[in-house]
Amino acid sequence: MKRAAYSFVVIIAAVVVTAVGIDAADTLQGVRGTMLAGLMGQEAQARCPHGMVEVPAALSFSCVDAYEVSASAECTVAAPANPADSLANIADTDCEAVSEAAATPWRYVARADAERLCARAGKRLPTAEEWYRAALDTHEAACQTDGGSVGKTGAVAECKAASGAYDMVGNVWEWVADDIYEGVYRERPLPPSGHVLAADATGVATRTGTAPENGTFGQAYFWARSEGSYGMIRGGFYGSRSDAGVYTVHAHTPTDFTGEAVGFRCVR
């Protein structure tokens, strides 16, 4: 028994040494995607369900939908084109919100229904801060912000965040879970509408101006009101042009609003 156990340990050690040796040799030869790196990459990918990507630096969530939500194949309407279509899908318990490439984003959905659809898929709607973390380093110049209609999800490969999420900027606005009441967000008054000149750790403007300043915020625009209760949408849409961006926020959107340019994605 001792001899058999010893042999087993020797075999395992040999496998590990061989893997490390191959990994080192590949690295020296300049090969991208070594054996160990590949195994680690597969492990990281396995932490997120199909259609989601990992956001390692995030603390309150692990995965975000790689694409803006679309309707699953089981839904009554493949691509909702009005509020009635969207409600028909929501009433269909077999219908789910999915994250798939080359699909039409699910639009005409109020925030509460977006939250419900995320929950049905075992996920939730992101907060403004979570959305911002997932959107960081998006190549904004490549995104769909200067068109006349919504595009398919992931249609522009370059419109991608560091997290691996597509279309965080442009294509459709995206709901987040935060509330704005009497112009206050997270216990601080929001600045008036204008170009973003400074922002907090959630990517929401702390200072605005009548003209953009060169630097981090580009030409991102911020909309706010000092009275009323509202929700928040982020990123801009297919017709936002230069106003769209990671720091672009519409913070006076009624939570029951539905429109052709507003969609969502989920996190978990």
ZIURPE-V234778 format. One record per residue. N is the residue number from 1. RES is the residue in one small letter. BURIAL is I if it has 9 or more other C-alpha atoms within 8 Angstrom, else O. D_FIRST is the distance of its C-alpha to the first C-alpha in Angstrom with 1 decimal. Layout:
N_RES_BURIAL_D_FIRST ; N_RES_BURIAL_D_FIRST
This chain:
1_m_O_0.0 ; 2_k_O_3.8 ; 3_r_O_5.4 ; 4_a_O_5.1 ; 5_a_O_6.2 ; 6_y_O_8.6 ; 7_s_O_9.9 ; 8_f_O_10.7 ; 9_v_O_12.5 ; 10_v_O_14.3 ; 11_i_O_15.5 ; 12_i_O_16.8 ; 13_a_O_18.5 ; 14_a_O_20.1 ; 15_v_O_21.5 ; 16_v_O_23.0 ; 17_v_O_24.5 ; 18_t_O_25.9 ; 19_a_I_27.5 ; 20_v_I_29.0 ; 21_g_O_30.3 ; 22_i_I_31.9 ; 23_d_I_33.4 ; 24_a_O_34.9 ; 25_a_O_36.2 ; 26_d_I_37.8 ; 27_t_I_39.4 ; 28_l_O_40.8 ; 29_q_O_42.3 ; 30_g_O_43.9 ; 31_v_O_42.0 ; 32_r_O_42.4 ; 33_g_O_39.6 ; 34_t_I_36.4 ; 35_m_I_33.0 ; 36_l_I_32.1 ; 37_a_O_35.6 ; 38_g_I_35.5 ; 39_l_O_32.4 ; 40_m_O_34.1 ; 41_g_O_37.2 ; 42_q_O_35.6 ; 43_e_O_34.1 ; 44_a_I_37.6 ; 45_q_I_39.2 ; 46_a_O_36.9 ; 47_r_O_38.1 ; 48_c_I_41.5 ; 49_p_O_42.5 ; 50_h_O_44.2 ; 51_g_I_47.6 ; 52_m_I_46.8 ; 53_v_I_46.0 ; 54_e_I_44.4 ; 55_v_I_46.6 ; 56_p_O_44.2 ; 57_a_O_47.0 ; 58_a_I_48.1 ; 59_l_O_47.3 ; 60_s_O_48.6 ; 61_f_I_47.2 ; 62_s_I_44.6 ; 63_c_I_46.0 ; 64_v_I_49.5 ; 65_d_I_50.8 ; 66_a_I_51.1 ; 67_y_I_54.3 ; 68_e_I_57.2 ; 69_v_I_56.7 ; 70_s_I_58.0 ; 71_a_I_58.2 ; 72_s_I_55.4 ; 73_a_O_56.1 ; 74_e_O_56.4 ; 75_c_I_59.4 ; 76_t_O_62.9 ; 77_v_I_64.3 ; 78_a_O_62.3 ; 79_a_I_64.3 ; 80_p_I_66.4 ; 81_a_I_69.8 ; 82_n_I_71.4 ; 83_p_I_70.6 ; 84_a_O_71.0 ; 85_d_I_68.3 ; 86_s_I_65.9 ; 87_l_O_66.6 ; 88_a_I_66.1 ; 89_n_I_62.6 ; 90_i_I_61.8 ; 91_a_O_63.0 ; 92_d_I_60.6 ; 93_t_O_57.3 ; 94_d_O_55.4 ; 95_c_I_56.7 ; 96_e_I_54.5 ; 97_a_I_55.0 ; 98_v_I_52.8 ; 99_s_I_52.3 ; 100_e_I_52.8 ; 101_a_I_54.4 ; 102_a_O_57.7 ; 103_a_O_58.8 ; 104_t_I_62.0 ; 105_p_I_61.4 ; 106_w_I_62.0 ; 107_r_I_65.3 ; 108_y_I_67.9 ; 109_v_I_65.5 ; 110_a_I_66.4 ; 111_r_I_64.0 ; 112_a_O_63.1 ; 113_d_I_62.3 ; 114_a_I_60.1 ; 115_e_I_58.2 ; 116_r_O_57.9 ; 117_l_I_56.7 ; 118_c_I_54.0 ; 119_a_I_52.9 ; 120_r_I_52.8 ; 121_a_I_50.3 ; 122_g_O_48.1 ; 123_k_I_49.6 ; 124_r_I_52.7 ; 125_l_I_55.7 ; 126_p_I_55.2 ; 127_t_I_57.2 ; 128_a_I_59.6 ; 129_e_I_57.2 ; 130_e_I_54.2 ; 131_w_I_56.3 ; 132_y_I_57.4 ; 133_r_I_53.9 ; 134_a_I_53.0 ; 135_a_I_56.2 ; 136_l_I_56.1 ; 137_d_O_56.9 ; 138_t_I_58.2 ; 139_h_I_60.2 ; 140_e_I_63.4 ; 141_a_O_65.7 ; 142_a_O_63.9 ; 143_c_I_63.8 ; 144_q_I_66.1 ; 145_t_I_68.9 ; 146_d_O_72.0 ; 147_g_O_72.1 ; 148_g_O_74.1 ; 149_s_O_71.3 ; 150_v_I_67.6 ; 151_g_I_65.1 ; 152_k_I_61.8 ; 153_t_I_58.7 ; 154_g_I_57.2 ; 155_a_O_60.1 ; 156_v_O_60.4 ; 157_a_O_57.1 ; 158_e_O_58.4 ; 159_c_I_59.2 ; 160_k_I_55.7 ; 161_a_I_54.6 ; 162_a_I_51.9 ; 163_s_I_49.7 ; 164_g_I_50.1 ; 165_a_I_52.5 ; 166_y_I_55.6 ; 167_d_I_59.2 ; 168_m_I_59.0 ; 169_v_I_62.5 ; 170_g_I_65.1 ; 171_n_I_65.0 ; 172_v_I_65.1 ; 173_w_I_65.3 ; 174_e_I_62.2 ; 175_w_I_62.3 ; 176_v_I_60.5 ; 177_a_I_60.2 ; 178_d_O_62.5 ; 179_d_I_65.9 ; 180_i_I_69.0 ; 181_y_I_71.6 ; 182_e_I_75.1 ; 183_g_I_73.9 ; 184_v_I_71.0 ; 185_y_I_67.4 ; 186_r_O_64.8 ; 187_e_O_67.6 ; 188_r_O_69.4 ; 189_p_O_72.5 ; 190_l_I_72.1 ; 191_p_I_74.5 ; 192_p_I_77.1 ; 193_s_I_76.6 ; 194_g_I_76.5 ; 195_h_I_74.4 ; 196_v_I_71.2 ; 197_l_I_71.8 ; 198_a_I_68.9 ; 199_a_I_66.0 ; 200_d_O_63.5 ; 201_a_O_59.7 ; 202_t_I_59.8 ; 203_g_I_62.0 ; 204_v_I_65.1 ; 205_a_I_68.4 ; 206_t_I_69.7 ; 207_r_I_72.7 ; 208_t_I_74.7 ; 209_g_I_77.7 ; 210_t_O_80.3 ; 211_a_O_78.9 ; 212_p_I_75.4 ; 213_e_O_74.4 ; 214_n_O_72.4 ; 215_g_O_68.8 ; 216_t_O_65.7 ; 217_f_I_67.5 ; 218_g_I_69.5 ; 219_q_I_72.0 ; 220_a_I_69.8 ; 221_y_I_72.1 ; 222_f_I_71.8 ; 223_w_I_73.7 ; 224_a_I_74.3 ; 225_r_I_76.9 ; 226_s_I_77.7 ; 227_e_O_78.5 ; 228_g_O_76.5 ; 229_s_I_72.9 ; 230_y_I_70.9 ; 231_g_I_67.5 ; 232_m_I_66.3 ; 233_i_I_65.5 ; 234_r_I_64.2 ; 235_g_I_64.2 ; 236_g_I_67.4 ; 237_f_I_68.0 ; 238_y_I_69.1 ; 239_g_I_72.7 ; 240_s_I_72.1 ; 241_r_O_72.7 ; 242_s_O_72.3 ; 243_d_I_72.0 ; 244_a_I_68.4 ; 245_g_I_65.5 ; 246_v_I_62.5 ; 247_y_I_65.0 ; 248_t_I_67.3 ; 249_v_I_67.6 ; 250_h_I_69.9 ; 251_a_I_69.9 ; 252_h_I_72.7 ; 253_t_I_71.4 ; 254_p_O_72.0 ; 255_t_I_68.7 ; 256_d_O_70.2 ; 257_f_I_71.2 ; 258_t_I_70.2 ; 259_g_I_71.1 ; 260_e_O_70.4 ; 261_a_I_69.0 ; 262_v_I_66.6 ; 263_g_I_63.0 ; 264_f_I_59.7 ; 265_r_I_56.0 ; 266_c_I_53.2 ; 267_v_I_50.3 ; 268_r_I_47.2
